[in-house]
């Protein structure tokens, strides 16, 4: 009997409003060789009845009597998974029909690829907004120095979890995916498919909306550890400014913007010396965060001029449209009060 190609892990907790559509979007995939592991983690609404209404032999249904939390549920799914690849899915999102096929095709191309994500539509009610990201492995891994940059429910991973040494870490609650991406980054290559393969539902009940302080604190721990693991050297003051950049904090002084520029330049110089990432990929990412920092200040045209005066901006040329949008952004945010 051949191995199941994909194990889809779908945790459910009080998701009666969305879970039917989520399950249907998985069962209706154009690629059909998968098992769907649905773990109902102690829901107190009608989620269980909705799940049980499905009759499909690919569904493996686990009904926890008590809520154990997302991290425990995800690790339970990893233990049960029998597929060559593991796909993540959330109970409030929608897979587009060719998601699995496109991600399997990408993983099948090379054993060196350990993770494939994709662009996605952010869904607010009936409104869809395209969210896109870097596609190359070194660009994604470089961005992880600042932010997760991978939407968890878009991910398909090679199954490297059988021995239990790699898992979702319970010490990083609400950032368990970010921690896992940094760990996986040392075990293989990443790919982001620049085509939307998921509708990602955005609403006030999400973890990021409820636990932003804890999420921020744990993200800062992950960033510091990942910087160290990748061989970057930094002072406490440089780590502080790194978090300012990564947290997208609003900049109110030219002194702080100058500190940001100095630290980003230091990162570039260290990478050129130690070759942690390809120079072109890394400096493309650094330019992106320099542009974002200059565009999120109260400094107006001073920030605009600072961006172009820096050697960081020489690495990637802005299009006329990008330059115009950046100029307008600087002017508008000059009058921001908070």
Rosetta blueprint (number, residue, H / E / L):
1 X L
2 X L
3 X L
4 X L
5 X L
6 X E
7 X E
8 X E
9 X E
10 X E
11 X E
12 X E
13 X L
14 X L
15 X L
16 X L
17 X L
18 X L
19 X H
20 X H
21 X H
22 X H
23 X H
24 X H
25 X H
26 X H
27 X H
28 X L
29 X L
30 X L
31 X L
32 X L
33 X L
34 X E
35 X E
36 X E
37 X E
38 X E
39 X E
40 X E
41 X E
42 X L
43 X L
44 X L
45 X L
46 X L
47 X H
48 X H
49 X H
50 X H
51 X H
52 X H
53 X L
54 X L
55 X L
56 X L
57 X L
58 X L
59 X E
60 X E
61 X E
62 X E
63 X E
64 X E
65 X L
66 X L
67 X L
68 X L
69 X L
70 X H
71 X H
72 X H
73 X H
74 X H
75 X H
76 X H
77 X H
78 X H
79 X H
80 X H
81 X L
82 X L
83 X L
84 X L
85 X E
86 X E
87 X E
88 X E
89 X E
90 X E
91 X L
92 X L
93 X L
94 X E
95 X E
96 X L
97 X L
98 X L
99 X H
100 X H
101 X H
102 X H
103 X H
104 X H
105 X H
106 X H
107 X H
108 X H
109 X H
110 X L
111 X L
112 X L
113 X E
114 X E
115 X E
116 X E
117 X E
118 X E
119 X E
120 X E
121 X E
122 X E
123 X E
124 X E
125 X L
126 X L
127 X E
128 X E
129 X E
130 X E
131 X E
132 X L
133 X L
134 X L
135 X L
136 X L
137 X H
138 X H
139 X H
140 X H
141 X H
142 X H
143 X H
144 X L
145 X L
146 X L
147 X L
148 X L
149 X L
150 X L
151 X L
152 X H
153 X H
154 X H
155 X L
156 X E
157 X E
158 X E
159 X L
160 X L
161 X L
162 X L
163 X L
164 X L
165 X L
166 X L
167 X L
168 X L
169 X L
170 X L
171 X L
172 X L
173 X L
174 X L
175 X L
176 X H
177 X H
178 X H
179 X H
180 X H
181 X H
182 X H
183 X H
184 X H
185 X L
186 X L
187 X L
188 X L
189 X E
190 X E
191 X E
192 X E
193 X E
194 X E
195 X E
196 X E
197 X E
198 X E
199 X E
200 X E
201 X E
202 X L
203 X L
204 X L
205 X L
206 X L
207 X H
208 X H
209 X H
210 X H
211 X L
212 X H
213 X H
214 X H
215 X H
216 X H
217 X H
218 X H
219 X H
220 X H
221 X H
222 X H
223 X H
224 X H
225 X H
226 X H
227 X H
228 X H
229 X H
230 X L
231 X L
232 X L
233 X L
234 X L
235 X L
236 X H
237 X H
238 X H
239 X H
240 X H
241 X H
242 X H
243 X H
244 X H
245 X H
246 X H
247 X L
248 X L
249 X L
250 X L
251 X E
252 X L
253 X L
254 X H
255 X H
256 X H
257 X H
258 X H
259 X H
260 X H
261 X H
262 X H
263 X H
264 X H
265 X H
266 X H
267 X H
268 X H
269 X H
270 X H
271 X H
272 X H
273 X H
274 X H
275 X L
276 X L
277 X L
278 X L
279 X H
280 X H
281 X H
282 X H
283 X H
284 X H
285 X H
286 X H
287 X H
288 X H
289 X H
290 X H
291 X H
292 X H
293 X H
294 X H
295 X L
296 X L
297 X E
298 X L
299 X L
300 X L
301 X H
302 X H
303 X H
304 X H
305 X H
306 X H
307 X H
308 X H
309 X H
310 X L
311 X H
312 X H
313 X H
314 X H
315 X H
316 X L
317 X L
318 X L
319 X L
320 X H
321 X H
322 X H
323 X H
324 X H
325 X H
326 X H
327 X H
328 X H
329 X H
330 X H
331 X H
332 X H
333 X H
334 X L
335 X L
336 X L
337 X L
338 X L
